[in-house]
Amino acid sequence: MTHKISLMAFGHASSLLISISFVLCVLFGLLFPQNTMCEAWQPLLPGFDWLSWQSFFLGLVESYMYGWFITLIWVPLYNFFGSKAK
């Protein structure tokens, strides 16, 4: 029995997971400025700087794109090796 993962479903799900995580981290940083997590995001998101509207939306778009980057590598590999397993 083989089960293939939908590229579109996994892409949107993983992209939303990373984007929602980014938004929650920004909200956490606004609520608790002494414990901000911007140092963790800045190396991963080129152009992201704490915190302006432009930087926030850039980080949000880049987070979404990272989800698709992961998807475009992981799903084809899973589907390939999953079809070989018995």
Biopython code that builds the backbone (N, CA, C, O; Angstrom):
import numpy as np
from Bio.PDB.StructureBuilder import StructureBuilder

atoms = [
    (1, "MET", "N", (0.846, -1.180, 0.000)),
    (1, "MET", "CA", (0.000, 0.000, 0.000)),
    (1, "MET", "C", (0.891, 1.243, 0.000)),
    (1, "MET", "O", (1.715, 1.430, 0.895)),
    (2, "THR", "N", (0.718, 2.061, -0.986)),
    (2, "THR", "CA", (1.472, 3.316, -1.047)),
    (2, "THR", "C", (0.512, 4.490, -0.910)),
    (2, "THR", "O", (-0.625, 4.455, -1.379)),
    (3, "HIS", "N", (0.998, 5.501, -0.268)),
    (3, "HIS", "CA", (0.211, 6.705, -0.084)),
    (3, "HIS", "C", (1.065, 7.889, -0.503)),
    (3, "HIS", "O", (2.131, 8.123, 0.066)),
    (4, "LYS", "N", (0.606, 8.623, -1.481)),
    (4, "LYS", "CA", (1.334, 9.805, -1.936)),
    (4, "LYS", "C", (0.800, 11.035, -1.224)),
    (4, "LYS", "O", (-0.401, 11.167, -0.986)),
    (5, "ILE", "N", (1.710, 11.925, -0.892)),
    (5, "ILE", "CA", (1.342, 13.173, -0.228)),
    (5, "ILE", "C", (1.091, 14.223, -1.302)),
    (5, "ILE", "O", (1.848, 14.331, -2.267)),
    (6, "SER", "N", (0.032, 14.987, -1.130)),
    (6, "SER", "CA", (-0.294, 16.067, -2.049)),
    (6, "SER", "C", (0.698, 17.218, -1.869)),
    (6, "SER", "O", (0.881, 17.727, -0.763)),
    (7, "LEU", "N", (1.321, 17.612, -2.951)),
    (7, "LEU", "CA", (2.284, 18.711, -2.915)),
    (7, "LEU", "C", (1.609, 20.011, -2.487)),
    (7, "LEU", "O", (2.156, 20.753, -1.670)),
    (8, "MET", "N", (0.437, 20.288, -3.027)),
    (8, "MET", "CA", (-0.257, 21.542, -2.705)),
    (8, "MET", "C", (-0.692, 21.583, -1.243)),
    (8, "MET", "O", (-0.497, 22.591, -0.565)),
    (9, "ALA", "N", (-1.275, 20.499, -0.760)),
    (9, "ALA", "CA", (-1.752, 20.464, 0.624)),
    (9, "ALA", "C", (-0.587, 20.596, 1.598)),
    (9, "ALA", "O", (-0.653, 21.378, 2.547)),
    (10, "PHE", "N", (0.466, 19.843, 1.370)),
    (10, "PHE", "CA", (1.617, 19.903, 2.266)),
    (10, "PHE", "C", (2.303, 21.261, 2.174)),
    (10, "PHE", "O", (2.776, 21.790, 3.180)),
    (11, "GLY", "N", (2.358, 21.826, 0.972)),
    (11, "GLY", "CA", (2.995, 23.137, 0.797)),
    (11, "GLY", "C", (2.290, 24.229, 1.571)),
    (11, "GLY", "O", (2.926, 25.009, 2.279)),
    (12, "HIS", "N", (0.985, 24.285, 1.438)),
    (12, "HIS", "CA", (0.244, 25.313, 2.172)),
    (12, "HIS", "C", (0.285, 25.060, 3.678)),
    (12, "HIS", "O", (0.400, 26.005, 4.459)),
    (13, "ALA", "N", (0.192, 23.802, 4.092)),
    (13, "ALA", "CA", (0.210, 23.486, 5.525)),
    (13, "ALA", "C", (1.549, 23.844, 6.160)),
    (13, "ALA", "O", (1.584, 24.462, 7.224)),
    (14, "SER", "N", (2.639, 23.465, 5.525)),
    (14, "SER", "CA", (3.950, 23.768, 6.103)),
    (14, "SER", "C", (4.247, 25.266, 6.042)),
    (14, "SER", "O", (4.859, 25.812, 6.960)),
    (15, "SER", "N", (3.823, 25.926, 4.978)),
    (15, "SER", "CA", (4.032, 27.372, 4.877)),
    (15, "SER", "C", (3.241, 28.125, 5.937)),
    (15, "SER", "O", (3.745, 29.072, 6.539)),
    (16, "LEU", "N", (2.010, 27.706, 6.162)),
    (16, "LEU", "CA", (1.207, 28.347, 7.204)),
    (16, "LEU", "C", (1.763, 28.057, 8.591)),
    (16, "LEU", "O", (1.734, 28.932, 9.455)),
    (17, "LEU", "N", (2.266, 26.859, 8.822)),
    (17, "LEU", "CA", (2.865, 26.541, 10.110)),
    (17, "LEU", "C", (4.035, 27.481, 10.409)),
    (17, "LEU", "O", (4.119, 28.033, 11.506)),
    (18, "ILE", "N", (4.920, 27.661, 9.458)),
    (18, "ILE", "CA", (6.078, 28.531, 9.679)),
    (18, "ILE", "C", (5.647, 29.989, 9.784)),
    (18, "ILE", "O", (6.182, 30.725, 10.612)),
    (19, "SER", "N", (4.696, 30.420, 8.967)),
    (19, "SER", "CA", (4.218, 31.802, 9.025)),
    (19, "SER", "C", (3.519, 32.109, 10.342)),
    (19, "SER", "O", (3.736, 33.168, 10.931)),
    (20, "ILE", "N", (2.688, 31.192, 10.802)),
    (20, "ILE", "CA", (2.004, 31.388, 12.087)),
    (20, "ILE", "C", (3.015, 31.406, 13.222)),
    (20, "ILE", "O", (2.872, 32.190, 14.161)),
    (21, "SER", "N", (4.027, 30.561, 13.153)),
    (21, "SER", "CA", (5.085, 30.567, 14.164)),
    (21, "SER", "C", (5.805, 31.911, 14.186)),
    (21, "SER", "O", (6.111, 32.438, 15.255)),
    (22, "PHE", "N", (6.076, 32.464, 13.004)),
    (22, "PHE", "CA", (6.721, 33.766, 12.907)),
    (22, "PHE", "C", (5.859, 34.849, 13.557)),
    (22, "PHE", "O", (6.365, 35.663, 14.330)),
    (23, "VAL", "N", (4.561, 34.863, 13.249)),
    (23, "VAL", "CA", (3.651, 35.863, 13.818)),
    (23, "VAL", "C", (3.585, 35.712, 15.336)),
    (23, "VAL", "O", (3.611, 36.711, 16.056)),
    (24, "LEU", "N", (3.500, 34.492, 15.826)),
    (24, "LEU", "CA", (3.454, 34.272, 17.274)),
    (24, "LEU", "C", (4.743, 34.739, 17.952)),
    (24, "LEU", "O", (4.703, 35.292, 19.051)),
    (25, "CYS", "N", (5.876, 34.517, 17.303)),
    (25, "CYS", "CA", (7.148, 34.983, 17.863)),
    (25, "CYS", "C", (7.210, 36.509, 17.898)),
    (25, "CYS", "O", (7.718, 37.088, 18.859)),
    (26, "VAL", "N", (6.700, 37.158, 16.863)),
    (26, "VAL", "CA", (6.679, 38.629, 16.843)),
    (26, "VAL", "C", (5.754, 39.140, 17.942)),
    (26, "VAL", "O", (6.110, 40.073, 18.661)),
    (27, "LEU", "N", (4.579, 38.545, 18.082)),
    (27, "LEU", "CA", (3.656, 38.953, 19.144)),
    (27, "LEU", "C", (4.273, 38.734, 20.524)),
    (27, "LEU", "O", (4.139, 39.577, 21.411)),
    (28, "PHE", "N", (4.938, 37.615, 20.699)),
    (28, "PHE", "CA", (5.614, 37.342, 21.967)),
    (28, "PHE", "C", (6.664, 38.409, 22.246)),
    (28, "PHE", "O", (6.797, 38.880, 23.375)),
    (29, "GLY", "N", (7.412, 38.788, 21.206)),
    (29, "GLY", "CA", (8.432, 39.825, 21.359)),
    (29, "GLY", "C", (7.851, 41.189, 21.686)),
    (29, "GLY", "O", (8.472, 41.977, 22.400)),
    (30, "LEU", "N", (6.670, 41.472, 21.169)),
    (30, "LEU", "CA", (6.012, 42.744, 21.493)),
    (30, "LEU", "C", (5.473, 42.737, 22.924)),
    (30, "LEU", "O", (5.511, 43.762, 23.605)),
    (31, "LEU", "N", (4.979, 41.603, 23.375)),
    (31, "LEU", "CA", (4.454, 41.496, 24.736)),
    (31, "LEU", "C", (5.567, 41.434, 25.775)),
    (31, "LEU", "O", (5.425, 41.973, 26.872)),
    (32, "PHE", "N", (6.662, 40.787, 25.437)),
    (32, "PHE", "CA", (7.783, 40.616, 26.362)),
    (32, "PHE", "C", (9.077, 41.061, 25.671)),
    (32, "PHE", "O", (9.860, 40.219, 25.231)),
    (33, "PRO", "N", (9.306, 42.372, 25.571)),
    (33, "PRO", "CA", (10.462, 42.884, 24.809)),
    (33, "PRO", "C", (11.814, 42.400, 25.332)),
    (33, "PRO", "O", (12.779, 42.344, 24.569)),
    (34, "GLN", "N", (11.904, 42.051, 26.609)),
    (34, "GLN", "CA", (13.171, 41.564, 27.148)),
    (34, "GLN", "C", (13.479, 40.139, 26.690)),
    (34, "GLN", "O", (14.617, 39.682, 26.800)),
    (35, "ASN", "N", (12.473, 39.443, 26.179)),
    (35, "ASN", "CA", (12.654, 38.060, 25.713)),
    (35, "ASN", "C", (12.375, 37.908, 24.220)),
    (35, "ASN", "O", (11.889, 36.863, 23.789)),
    (36, "THR", "N", (12.666, 38.905, 23.449)),
    (36, "THR", "CA", (12.359, 38.870, 22.022)),
    (36, "THR", "C", (13.139, 37.759, 21.308)),
    (36, "THR", "O", (14.255, 37.418, 21.700)),
    (37, "MET", "N", (12.535, 37.206, 20.261)),
    (37, "MET", "CA", (13.151, 36.116, 19.509)),
    (37, "MET", "C", (13.666, 36.585, 18.146)),
    (37, "MET", "O", (13.910, 35.771, 17.255)),
    (38, "CYS", "N", (13.827, 37.896, 17.993)),
    (38, "CYS", "CA", (14.251, 38.397, 16.675)),
    (38, "CYS", "C", (15.646, 37.912, 16.306)),
    (38, "CYS", "O", (15.957, 37.786, 15.122)),
    (39, "GLU", "N", (16.493, 37.638, 17.297)),
    (39, "GLU", "CA", (17.840, 37.147, 16.991)),
    (39, "GLU", "C", (17.797, 35.779, 16.309)),
    (39, "GLU", "O", (18.695, 35.435, 15.540)),
    (40, "ALA", "N", (16.759, 35.010, 16.591)),
    (40, "ALA", "CA", (16.621, 33.703, 15.950)),
    (40, "ALA", "C", (16.141, 33.827, 14.510)),
    (40, "ALA", "O", (16.523, 33.026, 13.657)),
    (41, "TRP", "N", (15.305, 34.825, 14.233)),
    (41, "TRP", "CA", (14.733, 34.979, 12.894)),
    (41, "TRP", "C", (15.644, 35.756, 11.944)),
    (41, "TRP", "O", (15.641, 35.494, 10.741)),
    (42, "GLN", "N", (16.419, 36.700, 12.461)),
    (42, "GLN", "CA", (17.214, 37.563, 11.580)),
    (42, "GLN", "C", (18.189, 36.815, 10.673)),
    (42, "GLN", "O", (18.296, 37.173, 9.500)),
    (43, "PRO", "N", (18.906, 35.795, 11.151)),
    (43, "PRO", "CA", (19.798, 35.069, 10.223)),
    (43, "PRO", "C", (19.042, 34.274, 9.155)),
    (43, "PRO", "O", (19.584, 34.009, 8.082)),
    (44, "LEU", "N", (17.799, 33.894, 9.442)),
    (44, "LEU", "CA", (17.022, 33.079, 8.509)),
    (44, "LEU", "C", (16.252, 33.897, 7.485)),
    (44, "LEU", "O", (15.952, 33.408, 6.395)),
    (45, "LEU", "N", (15.930, 35.140, 7.829)),
    (45, "LEU", "CA", (15.081, 35.967, 6.974)),
    (45, "LEU", "C", (15.851, 37.207, 6.511)),
    (45, "LEU", "O", (15.913, 38.198, 7.239)),
    (46, "PRO", "N", (16.431, 37.165, 5.324)),
    (46, "PRO", "CA", (17.188, 38.315, 4.824)),
    (46, "PRO", "C", (16.312, 39.569, 4.751)),
    (46, "PRO", "O", (15.208, 39.534, 4.208)),
    (47, "GLY", "N", (16.809, 40.659, 5.296)),
    (47, "GLY", "CA", (16.082, 41.921, 5.255)),
    (47, "GLY", "C", (15.181, 42.147, 6.454)),
    (47, "GLY", "O", (14.673, 43.253, 6.642)),
    (48, "PHE", "N", (14.970, 41.108, 7.280)),
    (48, "PHE", "CA", (14.116, 41.254, 8.463)),
    (48, "PHE", "C", (14.889, 41.977, 9.544)),
    (48, "PHE", "O", (16.000, 41.591, 9.906)),
    (49, "ASP", "N", (14.278, 43.036, 10.053)),
    (49, "ASP", "CA", (14.875, 43.824, 11.131)),
    (49, "ASP", "C", (13.769, 44.123, 12.132)),
    (49, "ASP", "O", (12.628, 44.348, 11.729)),
    (50, "TRP", "N", (14.067, 44.131, 13.384)),
    (50, "TRP", "CA", (13.059, 44.344, 14.433)),
    (50, "TRP", "C", (12.757, 45.805, 14.549)),
    (50, "TRP", "O", (13.711, 46.552, 14.767)),
    (51, "LEU", "N", (11.605, 46.292, 14.436)),
    (51, "LEU", "CA", (10.402, 45.798, 13.835)),
    (51, "LEU", "C", (9.734, 46.992, 13.169)),
    (51, "LEU", "O", (9.475, 48.005, 13.817)),
    (52, "SER", "N", (9.468, 46.879, 11.932)),
    (52, "SER", "CA", (8.660, 47.843, 11.183)),
    (52, "SER", "C", (7.630, 47.039, 10.398)),
    (52, "SER", "O", (7.744, 45.820, 10.267)),
    (53, "TRP", "N", (6.621, 47.740, 9.879)),
    (53, "TRP", "CA", (5.587, 47.041, 9.101)),
    (53, "TRP", "C", (6.177, 46.383, 7.865)),
    (53, "TRP", "O", (5.824, 45.254, 7.525)),
    (54, "GLN", "N", (7.077, 47.093, 7.194)),
    (54, "GLN", "CA", (7.698, 46.528, 5.985)),
    (54, "GLN", "C", (8.499, 45.278, 6.337)),
    (54, "GLN", "O", (8.435, 44.272, 5.630)),
    (55, "SER", "N", (9.245, 45.348, 7.421)),
    (55, "SER", "CA", (10.054, 44.220, 7.850)),
    (55, "SER", "C", (9.177, 43.046, 8.280)),
    (55, "SER", "O", (9.500, 41.894, 7.993)),
    (56, "PHE", "N", (8.074, 43.329, 8.964)),
    (56, "PHE", "CA", (7.156, 42.279, 9.389)),
    (56, "PHE", "C", (6.577, 41.542, 8.185)),
    (56, "PHE", "O", (6.569, 40.312, 8.156)),
    (57, "PHE", "N", (6.091, 42.290, 7.190)),
    (57, "PHE", "CA", (5.496, 41.643, 6.011)),
    (57, "PHE", "C", (6.546, 40.916, 5.173)),
    (57, "PHE", "O", (6.256, 39.879, 4.576)),
    (58, "LEU", "N", (7.754, 41.454, 5.127)),
    (58, "LEU", "CA", (8.835, 40.747, 4.439)),
    (58, "LEU", "C", (9.125, 39.423, 5.144)),
    (58, "LEU", "O", (9.274, 38.393, 4.486)),
    (59, "GLY", "N", (9.208, 39.440, 6.468)),
    (59, "GLY", "CA", (9.425, 38.220, 7.235)),
    (59, "GLY", "C", (8.303, 37.217, 7.051)),
    (59, "GLY", "O", (8.536, 36.010, 6.988)),
    (60, "LEU", "N", (7.082, 37.727, 6.964)),
    (60, "LEU", "CA", (5.923, 36.854, 6.762)),
    (60, "LEU", "C", (5.991, 36.168, 5.392)),
    (60, "LEU", "O", (5.749, 34.966, 5.283)),
    (61, "VAL", "N", (6.314, 36.926, 4.371)),
    (61, "VAL", "CA", (6.432, 36.361, 3.017)),
    (61, "VAL", "C", (7.587, 35.363, 2.959)),
    (61, "VAL", "O", (7.447, 34.283, 2.386)),
    (62, "GLU", "N", (8.719, 35.720, 3.545)),
    (62, "GLU", "CA", (9.863, 34.811, 3.525)),
    (62, "GLU", "C", (9.574, 33.537, 4.311)),
    (62, "GLU", "O", (10.009, 32.456, 3.913)),
    (63, "SER", "N", (8.851, 33.646, 5.417)),
    (63, "SER", "CA", (8.461, 32.466, 6.192)),
    (63, "SER", "C", (7.594, 31.541, 5.353)),
    (63, "SER", "O", (7.781, 30.325, 5.356)),
    (64, "TYR", "N", (6.649, 32.126, 4.638)),
    (64, "TYR", "CA", (5.773, 31.335, 3.778)),
    (64, "TYR", "C", (6.580, 30.633, 2.680)),
    (64, "TYR", "O", (6.326, 29.475, 2.348)),
    (65, "MET", "N", (7.536, 31.345, 2.136)),
    (65, "MET", "CA", (8.371, 30.767, 1.080)),
    (65, "MET", "C", (9.238, 29.621, 1.608)),
    (65, "MET", "O", (9.485, 28.655, 0.886)),
    (66, "TYR", "N", (9.700, 29.716, 2.853)),
    (66, "TYR", "CA", (10.468, 28.622, 3.446)),
    (66, "TYR", "C", (9.636, 27.349, 3.524)),
    (66, "TYR", "O", (10.160, 26.254, 3.321)),
    (67, "GLY", "N", (8.362, 27.482, 3.811)),
    (67, "GLY", "CA", (7.484, 26.312, 3.830)),
    (67, "GLY", "C", (7.450, 25.620, 2.482)),
    (67, "GLY", "O", (7.473, 24.391, 2.409)),
    (68, "TRP", "N", (7.397, 26.399, 1.421)),
    (68, "TRP", "CA", (7.392, 25.815, 0.078)),
    (68, "TRP", "C", (8.759, 25.245, -0.285)),
    (68, "TRP", "O", (8.840, 24.239, -0.990)),
    (69, "PHE", "N", (9.811, 25.862, 0.179)),
    (69, "PHE", "CA", (11.156, 25.334, -0.059)),
    (69, "PHE", "C", (11.273, 23.933, 0.543)),
    (69, "PHE", "O", (11.752, 23.006, -0.111)),
    (70, "ILE", "N", (10.835, 23.788, 1.788)),
    (70, "ILE", "CA", (10.863, 22.485, 2.449)),
    (70, "ILE", "C", (9.979, 21.490, 1.704)),
    (70, "ILE", "O", (10.369, 20.342, 1.489)),
    (71, "THR", "N", (8.797, 21.931, 1.314)),
    (71, "THR", "CA", (7.846, 21.061, 0.618)),
    (71, "THR", "C", (8.404, 20.547, -0.690)),
    (71, "THR", "O", (8.293, 19.357, -0.986)),
    (72, "LEU", "N", (9.002, 21.422, -1.477)),
    (72, "LEU", "CA", (9.481, 21.038, -2.806)),
    (72, "LEU", "C", (10.647, 20.061, -2.745)),
    (72, "LEU", "O", (10.965, 19.409, -3.740)),
    (73, "ILE", "N", (11.278, 19.958, -1.592)),
    (73, "ILE", "CA", (12.328, 18.950, -1.418)),
    (73, "ILE", "C", (11.761, 17.691, -0.767)),
    (73, "ILE", "O", (12.016, 16.584, -1.241)),
    (74, "TRP", "N", (10.999, 17.847, 0.309)),
    (74, "TRP", "CA", (10.566, 16.716, 1.127)),
    (74, "TRP", "C", (9.498, 15.856, 0.460)),
    (74, "TRP", "O", (9.610, 14.631, 0.473)),
    (75, "VAL", "N", (8.478, 16.458, -0.114)),
    (75, "VAL", "CA", (7.359, 15.681, -0.666)),
    (75, "VAL", "C", (7.796, 14.778, -1.824)),
    (75, "VAL", "O", (7.440, 13.600, -1.823)),
    (76, "PRO", "N", (8.542, 15.271, -2.802)),
    (76, "PRO", "CA", (8.969, 14.345, -3.864)),
    (76, "PRO", "C", (9.842, 13.197, -3.325)),
    (76, "PRO", "O", (9.737, 12.062, -3.789)),
    (77, "LEU", "N", (10.699, 13.504, -2.347)),
    (77, "LEU", "CA", (11.514, 12.435, -1.761)),
    (77, "LEU", "C", (10.642, 11.408, -1.048)),
    (77, "LEU", "O", (10.841, 10.203, -1.202)),
    (78, "TYR", "N", (9.682, 11.885, -0.272)),
    (78, "TYR", "CA", (8.776, 10.972, 0.428)),
    (78, "TYR", "C", (7.983, 10.127, -0.564)),
    (78, "TYR", "O", (7.879, 8.911, -0.402)),
    (79, "ASN", "N", (7.432, 10.760, -1.578)),
    (79, "ASN", "CA", (6.641, 10.030, -2.557)),
    (79, "ASN", "C", (7.477, 9.017, -3.327)),
    (79, "ASN", "O", (6.996, 7.935, -3.663)),
    (80, "PHE", "N", (8.727, 9.368, -3.606)),
    (80, "PHE", "CA", (9.609, 8.443, -4.315)),
    (80, "PHE", "C", (9.932, 7.234, -3.450)),
    (80, "PHE", "O", (9.761, 6.092, -3.878)),
    (81, "PHE", "N", (10.400, 7.489, -2.230)),
    (81, "PHE", "CA", (10.797, 6.373, -1.370)),
    (81, "PHE", "C", (9.581, 5.630, -0.833)),
    (81, "PHE", "O", (9.665, 4.429, -0.576)),
    (82, "GLY", "N", (8.451, 6.313, -0.658)),
    (82, "GLY", "CA", (7.236, 5.647, -0.221)),
    (82, "GLY", "C", (6.703, 4.685, -1.269)),
    (82, "GLY", "O", (6.110, 3.659, -0.933)),
    (83, "SER", "N", (6.913, 5.012, -2.540)),
    (83, "SER", "CA", (6.436, 4.111, -3.597)),
    (83, "SER", "C", (7.322, 2.874, -3.709)),
    (83, "SER", "O", (6.886, 1.860, -4.254)),
    (84, "LYS", "N", (8.560, 2.932, -3.204)),
    (84, "LYS", "CA", (9.478, 1.791, -3.250)),
    (84, "LYS", "C", (9.278, 0.857, -2.068)),
    (84, "LYS", "O", (9.631, -0.320, -2.142)),
    (85, "ALA", "N", (8.707, 1.376, -0.965)),
    (85, "ALA", "CA", (8.545, 0.553, 0.241)),
    (85, "ALA", "C", (7.403, -0.445, 0.055)),
    (85, "ALA", "O", (6.409, -0.164, -0.613)),
    (86, "LYS", "N", (7.573, -1.602, 0.659)),
    (86, "LYS", "CA", (6.515, -2.630, 0.568)),
    (86, "LYS", "C", (6.137, -3.097, 1.930)),
    (86, "LYS", "O", (5.267, -3.957, 2.069)),
]
sb = StructureBuilder()
sb.init_structure("model")
sb.init_model(0)
sb.init_chain("A")
sb.init_seg("    ")
for serial, (resi, resn, name, xyz) in enumerate(atoms, 1):
    if name == "N":
        sb.init_residue(resn, " ", resi, " ")
    sb.init_atom(name, np.array(xyz, "f"), 0.0, 1.0, " ", f" {name:<3s}", serial, name[0])
structure = sb.get_structure()
